[in-house]
Amino acid sequence: MKLLVTDLEGVEHSIEAMANWTVMEIIRDGDLPMRAECGGSCACATCHVYIAQEWVNRLPSMEEEERGTLDGGFEIEPNSRLSCQLIMTPDLDGLKVTLTNDSSN
């Protein structure tokens, strides 16, 4: 499986994705900048990413905890998600995300 990640400079990286890992873990394992200060416990918004429009409706719905935590982020858009809350499955092979200032600084 692949995860496609666009960095802050607009460069797209194709990362090998392990099933049942979070998108946050895959990005970090791929040596891309990902702050993820809470380590994936949904307590901060420092793993905030933008989901490519063609994938937004293909992801599991956002839980209330993620929605509340995401409210603490910056530059939130309708396609914003916390990458720690997205579990990679074969259905998400080729998922495209873009890093944000929240996640990369």
C-alpha positions in Angstrom: 0.0 0.0 0.0 1.0 3.6 -0.6 0.4 6.9 1.1 1.0 10.0 -0.9 2.1 13.0 1.2 2.6 16.5 -0.1 5.0 18.5 2.0 5.0 22.3 2.6 7.1 22.9 -0.5 4.5 21.1 -2.7 6.6 18.0 -3.3 4.6 14.8 -3.3 6.3 11.8 -1.5 5.1 8.2 -2.0 5.5 6.3 1.3 5.1 2.5 1.8 2.2 2.2 4.2 1.7 -0.6 6.7 -1.8 -1.9 7.3 -3.3 -0.9 10.7 -0.7 1.8 11.3 -2.0 5.4 11.6 -1.3 7.8 8.9 0.7 9.8 11.4 3.0 6.9 12.1 3.4 6.2 8.4 4.4 9.8 7.8 6.9 9.8 10.6 8.3 6.4 9.6 8.7 7.9 6.1 11.1 10.6 7.5 8.8 13.5 6.8 8.3 16.2 9.3 5.4 15.4 11.7 5.3 17.0 15.1 2.6 14.8 16.6 3.4 16.1 20.1 0.9 13.9 21.9 2.1 10.8 20.2 -1.3 10.0 18.7 -3.6 10.2 21.7 -5.9 12.8 20.0 -4.9 15.5 22.6 -3.4 18.1 20.2 -3.7 19.1 16.6 0.0 18.8 15.7 -0.7 15.9 13.3 -3.3 17.9 11.3 -3.3 17.2 7.6 -5.5 18.1 4.6 -7.1 15.2 2.8 -7.3 15.3 -1.0 -10.9 16.1 -2.1 -11.3 12.8 -3.9 -10.6 11.0 -0.6 -12.7 13.1 1.9 -15.9 11.0 1.6 -14.0 7.7 1.5 -12.6 8.1 5.0 -14.3 6.9 8.2 -16.4 9.6 9.8 -14.8 11.9 12.3 -15.5 11.1 15.9 -16.5 13.8 18.4 -13.1 13.6 20.2 -11.2 14.3 16.9 -13.6 17.1 16.0 -13.0 18.8 19.4 -9.2 18.4 19.2 -9.1 19.7 15.6 -10.8 22.8 16.7 -7.6 23.7 18.5 -5.6 23.7 15.3 -4.9 26.5 12.9 -6.0 27.0 9.3 -8.7 24.3 9.6 -10.5 23.5 6.4 -13.5 21.2 5.6 -10.9 18.5 4.5 -8.9 18.8 7.7 -8.3 15.6 9.7 -5.9 14.4 12.5 -3.6 11.9 10.9 -3.4 10.0 14.3 -7.0 9.1 13.9 -6.8 7.6 10.4 -5.9 3.9 10.3 -4.4 2.7 7.1 -6.3 -0.1 5.5 -6.3 -1.6 2.0 -9.3 0.6 1.1 -7.1 3.6 1.7 -4.3 2.5 -0.6 -3.2 5.6 -2.5 -4.6 8.1 0.1 -3.4 11.6 -0.6 -2.7 14.0 2.3 -1.0 17.4 2.5 1.1 18.4 5.6 0.0 21.6 7.3 1.8 24.3 9.3 0.4 22.7 12.4 2.1 19.3 11.7 5.3 20.4 10.2 6.6 23.3 12.3 
